[in-house]
């Protein structure tokens, strides 16, 4: 059973500083935290925003190409 251990980072306050910064900017420092945040955005309606962006971008590009062909 792990009973904890000594940590220089905890002693010097690095862990607390990282925690405060990540909470204030809203972006986790850990890889799993960032992946979890992106997953929430995508499944929580963010996917529709991305799909809308790509649809509008594609349509705009097609309109520009057709205008250039007809000139």
PyMOL Python script that loads the backbone (N, CA, C, O; Angstrom):
from pymol import cmd

cmd.read_pdbstr("""\
ATOM      1  N   UNK A   1       0.839  -1.168   0.000  1.00  0.00           N
ATOM      2  CA  UNK A   1       0.000   0.000   0.000  1.00  0.00           C
ATOM      3  C   UNK A   1       0.889   1.237   0.000  1.00  0.00           C
ATOM      4  O   UNK A   1       1.862   1.321   0.749  1.00  0.00           O
ATOM      5  N   UNK A   2       0.542   2.184  -0.842  1.00  0.00           N
ATOM      6  CA  UNK A   2       1.325   3.412  -0.947  1.00  0.00           C
ATOM      7  C   UNK A   2       0.958   4.354   0.199  1.00  0.00           C
ATOM      8  O   UNK A   2      -0.212   4.685   0.385  1.00  0.00           O
ATOM      9  N   UNK A   3       1.952   4.778   0.957  1.00  0.00           N
ATOM     10  CA  UNK A   3       1.707   5.689   2.082  1.00  0.00           C
ATOM     11  C   UNK A   3       2.136   7.105   1.752  1.00  0.00           C
ATOM     12  O   UNK A   3       2.267   7.944   2.643  1.00  0.00           O
ATOM     13  N   UNK A   4       2.354   7.373   0.473  1.00  0.00           N
ATOM     14  CA  UNK A   4       2.832   8.691   0.086  1.00  0.00           C
ATOM     15  C   UNK A   4       4.333   8.747   0.225  1.00  0.00           C
ATOM     16  O   UNK A   4       4.970   7.767   0.611  1.00  0.00           O
ATOM     17  N   UNK A   5       4.883   9.872  -0.086  1.00  0.00           N
ATOM     18  CA  UNK A   5       6.318  10.010  -0.016  1.00  0.00           C
ATOM     19  C   UNK A   5       6.687  11.470  -0.056  1.00  0.00           C
ATOM     20  O   UNK A   5       5.834  12.354  -0.130  1.00  0.00           O
ATOM     21  N   UNK A   6       7.978  11.696  -0.004  1.00  0.00           N
ATOM     22  CA  UNK A   6       8.471  13.060  -0.022  1.00  0.00           C
ATOM     23  C   UNK A   6       8.481  13.574  -1.455  1.00  0.00           C
ATOM     24  O   UNK A   6       8.843  12.847  -2.380  1.00  0.00           O
ATOM     25  N   UNK A   7       8.086  14.815  -1.633  1.00  0.00           N
ATOM     26  CA  UNK A   7       8.071  15.411  -2.956  1.00  0.00           C
ATOM     27  C   UNK A   7       8.656  16.823  -2.890  1.00  0.00           C
ATOM     28  O   UNK A   7       8.165  17.694  -2.172  1.00  0.00           O
ATOM     29  N   UNK A   8       9.710  17.010  -3.657  1.00  0.00           N
ATOM     30  CA  UNK A   8      10.313  18.353  -3.717  1.00  0.00           C
ATOM     31  C   UNK A   8       9.349  19.347  -4.334  1.00  0.00           C
ATOM     32  O   UNK A   8       9.302  20.505  -3.918  1.00  0.00           O
ATOM     33  N   UNK A   9       8.596  18.921  -5.297  1.00  0.00           N
ATOM     34  CA  UNK A   9       7.655  19.827  -5.965  1.00  0.00           C
ATOM     35  C   UNK A   9       6.598  20.334  -4.988  1.00  0.00           C
ATOM     36  O   UNK A   9       6.251  21.515  -4.991  1.00  0.00           O
ATOM     37  N   UNK A  10       6.091  19.423  -4.151  1.00  0.00           N
ATOM     38  CA  UNK A  10       5.109  19.851  -3.153  1.00  0.00           C
ATOM     39  C   UNK A  10       5.748  20.773  -2.125  1.00  0.00           C
ATOM     40  O   UNK A  10       5.136  21.752  -1.698  1.00  0.00           O
ATOM     41  N   UNK A  11       6.975  20.463  -1.730  1.00  0.00           N
ATOM     42  CA  UNK A  11       7.673  21.272  -0.740  1.00  0.00           C
ATOM     43  C   UNK A  11       7.914  22.693  -1.257  1.00  0.00           C
ATOM     44  O   UNK A  11       7.749  23.661  -0.514  1.00  0.00           O
ATOM     45  N   UNK A  12       8.298  22.814  -2.513  1.00  0.00           N
ATOM     46  CA  UNK A  12       8.606  24.126  -3.093  1.00  0.00           C
ATOM     47  C   UNK A  12       7.370  24.867  -3.599  1.00  0.00           C
ATOM     48  O   UNK A  12       7.455  26.042  -3.957  1.00  0.00           O
ATOM     49  N   UNK A  13       6.231  24.194  -3.630  1.00  0.00           N
ATOM     50  CA  UNK A  13       4.990  24.846  -4.056  1.00  0.00           C
ATOM     51  C   UNK A  13       4.729  24.795  -5.544  1.00  0.00           C
ATOM     52  O   UNK A  13       3.854  25.500  -6.045  1.00  0.00           O
ATOM     53  N   UNK A  14       5.473  23.973  -6.257  1.00  0.00           N
ATOM     54  CA  UNK A  14       5.288  23.872  -7.701  1.00  0.00           C
ATOM     55  C   UNK A  14       3.908  23.313  -8.028  1.00  0.00           C
ATOM     56  O   UNK A  14       3.225  23.809  -8.923  1.00  0.00           O
ATOM     57  N   UNK A  15       3.504  22.281  -7.300  1.00  0.00           N
ATOM     58  CA  UNK A  15       2.201  21.658  -7.561  1.00  0.00           C
ATOM     59  C   UNK A  15       1.063  22.653  -7.353  1.00  0.00           C
ATOM     60  O   UNK A  15       0.126  22.707  -8.151  1.00  0.00           O
ATOM     61  N   UNK A  16       1.143  23.429  -6.297  1.00  0.00           N
ATOM     62  CA  UNK A  16       0.097  24.408  -6.001  1.00  0.00           C
ATOM     63  C   UNK A  16       0.052  25.499  -7.071  1.00  0.00           C
ATOM     64  O   UNK A  16      -1.027  25.921  -7.486  1.00  0.00           O
ATOM     65  N   UNK A  17       1.233  25.958  -7.517  1.00  0.00           N
ATOM     66  CA  UNK A  17       1.289  26.994  -8.548  1.00  0.00           C
ATOM     67  C   UNK A  17       0.701  26.500  -9.864  1.00  0.00           C
ATOM     68  O   UNK A  17      -0.065  27.209 -10.517  1.00  0.00           O
ATOM     69  N   UNK A  18       1.070  25.263 -10.252  1.00  0.00           N
ATOM     70  CA  UNK A  18       0.525  24.708 -11.484  1.00  0.00           C
ATOM     71  C   UNK A  18      -0.983  24.562 -11.403  1.00  0.00           C
ATOM     72  O   UNK A  18      -1.698  24.826 -12.369  1.00  0.00           O
ATOM     73  N   UNK A  19      -1.457  24.140 -10.244  1.00  0.00           N
ATOM     74  CA  UNK A  19      -2.893  23.979 -10.044  1.00  0.00           C
ATOM     75  C   UNK A  19      -3.627  25.306 -10.177  1.00  0.00           C
ATOM     76  O   UNK A  19      -4.670  25.381 -10.826  1.00  0.00           O
ATOM     77  N   UNK A  20      -3.088  26.339  -9.571  1.00  0.00           N
ATOM     78  CA  UNK A  20      -3.714  27.674  -9.639  1.00  0.00           C
ATOM     79  C   UNK A  20      -3.733  28.211 -11.065  1.00  0.00           C
ATOM     80  O   UNK A  20      -4.741  28.750 -11.521  1.00  0.00           O
ATOM     81  N   UNK A  21      -2.618  28.062 -11.761  1.00  0.00           N
ATOM     82  CA  UNK A  21      -2.534  28.561 -13.141  1.00  0.00           C
ATOM     83  C   UNK A  21      -3.526  27.824 -14.031  1.00  0.00           C
ATOM     84  O   UNK A  21      -4.247  28.444 -14.813  1.00  0.00           O
ATOM     85  N   UNK A  22      -3.560  26.500 -13.911  1.00  0.00           N
ATOM     86  CA  UNK A  22      -4.444  25.731 -14.775  1.00  0.00           C
ATOM     87  C   UNK A  22      -5.916  26.051 -14.505  1.00  0.00           C
ATOM     88  O   UNK A  22      -6.723  26.082 -15.434  1.00  0.00           O
ATOM     89  N   UNK A  23      -6.266  26.287 -13.251  1.00  0.00           N
ATOM     90  CA  UNK A  23      -7.648  26.679 -12.937  1.00  0.00           C
ATOM     91  C   UNK A  23      -7.972  28.065 -13.474  1.00  0.00           C
ATOM     92  O   UNK A  23      -9.078  28.300 -13.960  1.00  0.00           O
ATOM     93  N   UNK A  24      -7.016  28.983 -13.389  1.00  0.00           N
ATOM     94  CA  UNK A  24      -7.297  30.357 -13.816  1.00  0.00           C
ATOM     95  C   UNK A  24      -7.422  30.476 -15.330  1.00  0.00           C
ATOM     96  O   UNK A  24      -8.249  31.246 -15.818  1.00  0.00           O
ATOM     97  N   UNK A  25      -6.604  29.715 -16.094  1.00  0.00           N
ATOM     98  CA  UNK A  25      -6.701  29.804 -17.550  1.00  0.00           C
ATOM     99  C   UNK A  25      -7.721  28.828 -18.120  1.00  0.00           C
ATOM    100  O   UNK A  25      -8.130  28.958 -19.274  1.00  0.00           O
ATOM    101  N   UNK A  26      -8.130  27.861 -17.322  1.00  0.00           N
ATOM    102  CA  UNK A  26      -9.159  26.924 -17.766  1.00  0.00           C
ATOM    103  C   UNK A  26      -8.656  25.792 -18.636  1.00  0.00           C
ATOM    104  O   UNK A  26      -9.455  25.069 -19.232  1.00  0.00           O
ATOM    105  N   UNK A  27      -7.336  25.623 -18.722  1.00  0.00           N
ATOM    106  CA  UNK A  27      -6.763  24.548 -19.523  1.00  0.00           C
ATOM    107  C   UNK A  27      -5.910  23.662 -18.621  1.00  0.00           C
ATOM    108  O   UNK A  27      -4.954  24.147 -18.017  1.00  0.00           O
ATOM    109  N   UNK A  28      -6.234  22.375 -18.517  1.00  0.00           N
ATOM    110  CA  UNK A  28      -5.455  21.478 -17.662  1.00  0.00           C
ATOM    111  C   UNK A  28      -4.037  21.278 -18.190  1.00  0.00           C
ATOM    112  O   UNK A  28      -3.808  21.312 -19.399  1.00  0.00           O
ATOM    113  N   UNK A  29      -3.088  21.070 -17.279  1.00  0.00           N
ATOM    114  CA  UNK A  29      -1.703  20.822 -17.663  1.00  0.00           C
ATOM    115  C   UNK A  29      -1.447  19.364 -17.996  1.00  0.00           C
ATOM    116  O   UNK A  29      -0.509  19.059 -18.732  1.00  0.00           O
ATOM    117  N   UNK A  30      -2.255  18.460 -17.474  1.00  0.00           N
ATOM    118  CA  UNK A  30      -2.016  17.043 -17.717  1.00  0.00           C
ATOM    119  C   UNK A  30      -2.597  16.635 -19.068  1.00  0.00           C
ATOM    120  O   UNK A  30      -3.578  17.210 -19.539  1.00  0.00           O
ATOM    121  N   UNK A  31      -1.980  15.646 -19.671  1.00  0.00           N
ATOM    122  CA  UNK A  31      -2.441  15.167 -20.973  1.00  0.00           C
ATOM    123  C   UNK A  31      -3.858  14.608 -20.876  1.00  0.00           C
ATOM    124  O   UNK A  31      -4.700  14.879 -21.732  1.00  0.00           O
ATOM    125  N   UNK A  32      -4.115  13.829 -19.831  1.00  0.00           N
ATOM    126  CA  UNK A  32      -5.445  13.237 -19.688  1.00  0.00           C
ATOM    127  C   UNK A  32      -6.500  14.324 -19.441  1.00  0.00           C
ATOM    128  O   UNK A  32      -7.632  14.209 -19.910  1.00  0.00           O
ATOM    129  N   UNK A  33      -6.132  15.367 -18.712  1.00  0.00           N
ATOM    130  CA  UNK A  33      -7.063  16.466 -18.466  1.00  0.00           C
ATOM    131  C   UNK A  33      -7.413  17.206 -19.741  1.00  0.00           C
ATOM    132  O   UNK A  33      -8.570  17.562 -19.964  1.00  0.00           O
ATOM    133  N   UNK A  34      -6.399  17.441 -20.589  1.00  0.00           N
ATOM    134  CA  UNK A  34      -6.661  18.117 -21.867  1.00  0.00           C
ATOM    135  C   UNK A  34      -7.537  17.253 -22.762  1.00  0.00           C
ATOM    136  O   UNK A  34      -8.453  17.758 -23.412  1.00  0.00           O
ATOM    137  N   UNK A  35      -7.257  15.930 -22.800  1.00  0.00           N
ATOM    138  CA  UNK A  35      -8.076  15.030 -23.619  1.00  0.00           C
ATOM    139  C   UNK A  35      -9.513  14.990 -23.125  1.00  0.00           C
ATOM    140  O   UNK A  35     -10.448  14.970 -23.926  1.00  0.00           O
ATOM    141  N   UNK A  36      -9.692  14.977 -21.810  1.00  0.00           N
ATOM    142  CA  UNK A  36     -11.031  14.957 -21.234  1.00  0.00           C
ATOM    143  C   UNK A  36     -11.784  16.231 -21.593  1.00  0.00           C
ATOM    144  O   UNK A  36     -12.971  16.179 -21.916  1.00  0.00           O
ATOM    145  N   UNK A  37     -11.102  17.376 -21.537  1.00  0.00           N
ATOM    146  CA  UNK A  37     -11.735  18.654 -21.865  1.00  0.00           C
ATOM    147  C   UNK A  37     -12.152  18.699 -23.336  1.00  0.00           C
ATOM    148  O   UNK A  37     -13.252  19.149 -23.657  1.00  0.00           O
ATOM    149  N   UNK A  38     -11.276  18.234 -24.227  1.00  0.00           N
ATOM    150  CA  UNK A  38     -11.600  18.211 -25.655  1.00  0.00           C
ATOM    151  C   UNK A  38     -12.765  17.262 -25.919  1.00  0.00           C
ATOM    152  O   UNK A  38     -13.638  17.560 -26.735  1.00  0.00           O
ATOM    153  N   UNK A  39     -12.780  16.123 -25.231  1.00  0.00           N
ATOM    154  CA  UNK A  39     -13.878  15.170 -25.387  1.00  0.00           C
ATOM    155  C   UNK A  39     -15.209  15.762 -24.983  1.00  0.00           C
ATOM    156  O   UNK A  39     -16.224  15.525 -25.637  1.00  0.00           O
ATOM    157  N   UNK A  40     -15.211  16.539 -23.894  1.00  0.00           N
ATOM    158  CA  UNK A  40     -16.452  17.184 -23.460  1.00  0.00           C
ATOM    159  C   UNK A  40     -16.925  18.206 -24.478  1.00  0.00           C
ATOM    160  O   UNK A  40     -18.125  18.327 -24.725  1.00  0.00           O
ATOM    161  N   UNK A  41     -15.990  18.943 -25.074  1.00  0.00           N
ATOM    162  CA  UNK A  41     -16.355  19.951 -26.062  1.00  0.00           C
ATOM    163  C   UNK A  41     -16.970  19.283 -27.291  1.00  0.00           C
ATOM    164  O   UNK A  41     -17.993  19.735 -27.804  1.00  0.00           O
ATOM    165  N   UNK A  42     -16.343  18.214 -27.755  1.00  0.00           N
ATOM    166  CA  UNK A  42     -16.803  17.548 -28.977  1.00  0.00           C
ATOM    167  C   UNK A  42     -18.158  16.890 -28.759  1.00  0.00           C
ATOM    168  O   UNK A  42     -19.043  17.020 -29.606  1.00  0.00           O
ATOM    169  N   UNK A  43     -18.341  16.188 -27.646  1.00  0.00           N
ATOM    170  CA  UNK A  43     -19.606  15.481 -27.436  1.00  0.00           C
ATOM    171  C   UNK A  43     -20.701  16.388 -26.893  1.00  0.00           C
ATOM    172  O   UNK A  43     -21.881  16.045 -26.968  1.00  0.00           O
ATOM    173  N   UNK A  44     -20.335  17.516 -26.359  1.00  0.00           N
ATOM    174  CA  UNK A  44     -21.327  18.409 -25.771  1.00  0.00           C
ATOM    175  C   UNK A  44     -21.862  19.447 -26.730  1.00  0.00           C
ATOM    176  O   UNK A  44     -22.267  20.525 -26.294  1.00  0.00           O
ATOM    177  N   UNK A  45     -21.878  19.165 -28.017  1.00  0.00           N
ATOM    178  CA  UNK A  45     -22.403  20.116 -28.990  1.00  0.00           C
ATOM    179  C   UNK A  45     -21.303  20.779 -29.789  1.00  0.00           C
ATOM    180  O   UNK A  45     -21.581  21.431 -30.796  1.00  0.00           O
ATOM    181  N   UNK A  46     -20.067  20.628 -29.366  1.00  0.00           N
ATOM    182  CA  UNK A  46     -18.957  21.208 -30.103  1.00  0.00           C
ATOM    183  C   UNK A  46     -18.804  20.594 -31.477  1.00  0.00           C
ATOM    184  O   UNK A  46     -18.308  21.233 -32.405  1.00  0.00           O
ATOM    185  N   UNK A  47     -19.230  19.355 -31.600  1.00  0.00           N
ATOM    186  CA  UNK A  47     -19.130  18.663 -32.877  1.00  0.00           C
ATOM    187  C   UNK A  47     -19.988  19.361 -33.931  1.00  0.00           C
ATOM    188  O   UNK A  47     -19.586  19.461 -35.090  1.00  0.00           O
ATOM    189  N   UNK A  48     -21.140  19.833 -33.542  1.00  0.00           N
ATOM    190  CA  UNK A  48     -22.005  20.534 -34.485  1.00  0.00           C
ATOM    191  C   UNK A  48     -21.370  21.831 -34.948  1.00  0.00           C
ATOM    192  O   UNK A  48     -21.518  22.219 -36.107  1.00  0.00           O
ATOM    193  N   UNK A  49     -20.667  22.500 -34.056  1.00  0.00           N
ATOM    194  CA  UNK A  49     -19.996  23.748 -34.413  1.00  0.00           C
ATOM    195  C   UNK A  49     -18.903  23.464 -35.438  1.00  0.00           C
ATOM    196  O   UNK A  49     -18.768  24.191 -36.421  1.00  0.00           O
ATOM    197  N   UNK A  50     -18.138  22.427 -35.214  1.00  0.00           N
ATOM    198  CA  UNK A  50     -17.060  22.066 -36.138  1.00  0.00           C
ATOM    199  C   UNK A  50     -17.641  21.672 -37.491  1.00  0.00           C
ATOM    200  O   UNK A  50     -17.136  22.090 -38.533  1.00  0.00           O
ATOM    201  N   UNK A  51     -18.696  20.875 -37.474  1.00  0.00           N
ATOM    202  CA  UNK A  51     -19.327  20.463 -38.734  1.00  0.00           C
ATOM    203  C   UNK A  51     -19.864  21.665 -39.495  1.00  0.00           C
ATOM    204  O   UNK A  51     -19.731  21.740 -40.717  1.00  0.00           O
ATOM    205  N   UNK A  52     -20.467  22.603 -38.780  1.00  0.00           N
ATOM    206  CA  UNK A  52     -20.966  23.814 -39.415  1.00  0.00           C
ATOM    207  C   UNK A  52     -19.846  24.625 -40.032  1.00  0.00           C
ATOM    208  O   UNK A  52     -19.979  25.138 -41.143  1.00  0.00           O
ATOM    209  N   UNK A  53     -18.738  24.740 -39.311  1.00  0.00           N
ATOM    210  CA  UNK A  53     -17.589  25.488 -39.825  1.00  0.00           C
ATOM    211  C   UNK A  53     -17.070  24.870 -41.110  1.00  0.00           C
ATOM    212  O   UNK A  53     -16.811  25.580 -42.081  1.00  0.00           O
ATOM    213  N   UNK A  54     -16.913  23.531 -41.123  1.00  0.00           N
ATOM    214  CA  UNK A  54     -16.391  22.870 -42.310  1.00  0.00           C
ATOM    215  C   UNK A  54     -17.363  22.972 -43.485  1.00  0.00           C
ATOM    216  O   UNK A  54     -16.942  23.093 -44.635  1.00  0.00           O
ATOM    217  N   UNK A  55     -18.651  22.923 -43.197  1.00  0.00           N
ATOM    218  CA  UNK A  55     -19.647  23.038 -44.264  1.00  0.00           C
ATOM    219  C   UNK A  55     -19.592  24.424 -44.899  1.00  0.00           C
ATOM    220  O   UNK A  55     -19.578  24.557 -46.122  1.00  0.00           O
ATOM    221  N   UNK A  56     -19.562  25.448 -44.058  1.00  0.00           N
ATOM    222  CA  UNK A  56     -19.505  26.826 -44.576  1.00  0.00           C
ATOM    223  C   UNK A  56     -18.195  27.056 -45.324  1.00  0.00           C
ATOM    224  O   UNK A  56     -18.190  27.691 -46.379  1.00  0.00           O
ATOM    225  N   UNK A  57     -17.094  26.553 -44.794  1.00  0.00           N
ATOM    226  CA  UNK A  57     -15.798  26.718 -45.455  1.00  0.00           C
ATOM    227  C   UNK A  57     -15.784  26.045 -46.824  1.00  0.00           C
ATOM    228  O   UNK A  57     -15.288  26.612 -47.797  1.00  0.00           O
ATOM    229  N   UNK A  58     -16.323  24.849 -46.890  1.00  0.00           N
ATOM    230  CA  UNK A  58     -16.357  24.116 -48.149  1.00  0.00           C
ATOM    231  C   UNK A  58     -17.231  24.830 -49.171  1.00  0.00           C
ATOM    232  O   UNK A  58     -16.857  24.952 -50.338  1.00  0.00           O
ATOM    233  N   UNK A  59     -18.380  25.297 -48.738  1.00  0.00           N
ATOM    234  CA  UNK A  59     -19.284  26.000 -49.655  1.00  0.00           C
ATOM    235  C   UNK A  59     -18.644  27.295 -50.171  1.00  0.00           C
ATOM    236  O   UNK A  59     -18.764  27.624 -51.351  1.00  0.00           O
ATOM    237  N   UNK A  60     -17.977  28.011 -49.296  1.00  0.00           N
ATOM    238  CA  UNK A  60     -17.315  29.250 -49.699  1.00  0.00           C
ATOM    239  C   UNK A  60     -16.217  28.965 -50.714  1.00  0.00           C
ATOM    240  O   UNK A  60     -16.085  29.680 -51.708  1.00  0.00           O
ATOM    241  N   UNK A  61     -15.439  27.936 -50.470  1.00  0.00           N
ATOM    242  CA  UNK A  61     -14.367  27.557 -51.389  1.00  0.00           C
ATOM    243  C   UNK A  61     -14.931  27.158 -52.749  1.00  0.00           C
ATOM    244  O   UNK A  61     -14.381  27.532 -53.785  1.00  0.00           O
ATOM    245  N   UNK A  62     -16.022  26.405 -52.748  1.00  0.00           N
ATOM    246  CA  UNK A  62     -16.644  26.013 -54.018  1.00  0.00           C
ATOM    247  C   UNK A  62     -17.166  27.222 -54.777  1.00  0.00           C
ATOM    248  O   UNK A  62     -17.039  27.283 -56.000  1.00  0.00           O
ATOM    249  N   UNK A  63     -17.747  28.177 -54.079  1.00  0.00           N
ATOM    250  CA  UNK A  63     -18.230  29.396 -54.743  1.00  0.00           C
ATOM    251  C   UNK A  63     -17.086  30.189 -55.359  1.00  0.00           C
ATOM    252  O   UNK A  63     -17.217  30.704 -56.469  1.00  0.00           O
ATOM    253  N   UNK A  64     -15.973  30.291 -54.654  1.00  0.00           N
ATOM    254  CA  UNK A  64     -14.819  31.011 -55.170  1.00  0.00           C
ATOM    255  C   UNK A  64     -14.265  30.314 -56.408  1.00  0.00           C
ATOM    256  O   UNK A  64     -13.911  30.971 -57.387  1.00  0.00           O
ATOM    257  N   UNK A  65     -14.189  28.998 -56.367  1.00  0.00           N
ATOM    258  CA  UNK A  65     -13.672  28.249 -57.507  1.00  0.00           C
ATOM    259  C   UNK A  65     -14.581  28.408 -58.719  1.00  0.00           C
ATOM    260  O   UNK A  65     -14.095  28.592 -59.834  1.00  0.00           O
ATOM    261  N   UNK A  66     -15.899  28.341 -58.515  1.00  0.00           N
ATOM    262  CA  UNK A  66     -16.816  28.490 -59.653  1.00  0.00           C
ATOM    263  C   UNK A  66     -16.751  29.894 -60.232  1.00  0.00           C
ATOM    264  O   UNK A  66     -16.876  30.062 -61.445  1.00  0.00           O
ATOM    265  N   UNK A  67     -16.557  30.901 -59.397  1.00  0.00           N
ATOM    266  CA  UNK A  67     -16.420  32.284 -59.900  1.00  0.00           C
ATOM    267  C   UNK A  67     -15.165  32.420 -60.743  1.00  0.00           C
ATOM    268  O   UNK A  67     -15.181  33.101 -61.768  1.00  0.00           O
ATOM    269  N   UNK A  68     -14.068  31.777 -60.325  1.00  0.00           N
ATOM    270  CA  UNK A  68     -12.821  31.850 -61.082  1.00  0.00           C
ATOM    271  C   UNK A  68     -12.925  31.121 -62.409  1.00  0.00           C
ATOM    272  O   UNK A  68     -12.341  31.552 -63.403  1.00  0.00           O
ATOM    273  N   UNK A  69     -13.670  30.015 -62.433  1.00  0.00           N
ATOM    274  CA  UNK A  69     -13.813  29.251 -63.681  1.00  0.00           C
ATOM    275  C   UNK A  69     -14.637  30.022 -64.702  1.00  0.00           C
ATOM    276  O   UNK A  69     -14.356  29.965 -65.899  1.00  0.00           O
ATOM    277  N   UNK A  70     -15.647  30.739 -64.241  1.00  0.00           N
ATOM    278  CA  UNK A  70     -16.558  31.440 -65.147  1.00  0.00           C
ATOM    279  C   UNK A  70     -15.998  32.778 -65.614  1.00  0.00           C
ATOM    280  O   UNK A  70     -16.603  33.415 -66.477  1.00  0.00           O
ATOM    281  N   UNK A  71     -14.898  33.215 -65.093  1.00  0.00           N
ATOM    282  CA  UNK A  71     -14.310  34.510 -65.527  1.00  0.00           C
ATOM    283  C   UNK A  71     -13.585  34.423 -66.813  1.00  0.00           C
ATOM    284  O   UNK A  71     -13.049  35.424 -67.289  1.00  0.00           O
TER     285      UNK A  71
END
""", "prot")
cmd.dss("prot")
cmd.show_as("cartoon", "prot")
cmd.util.cbc("prot")
cmd.orient("prot")
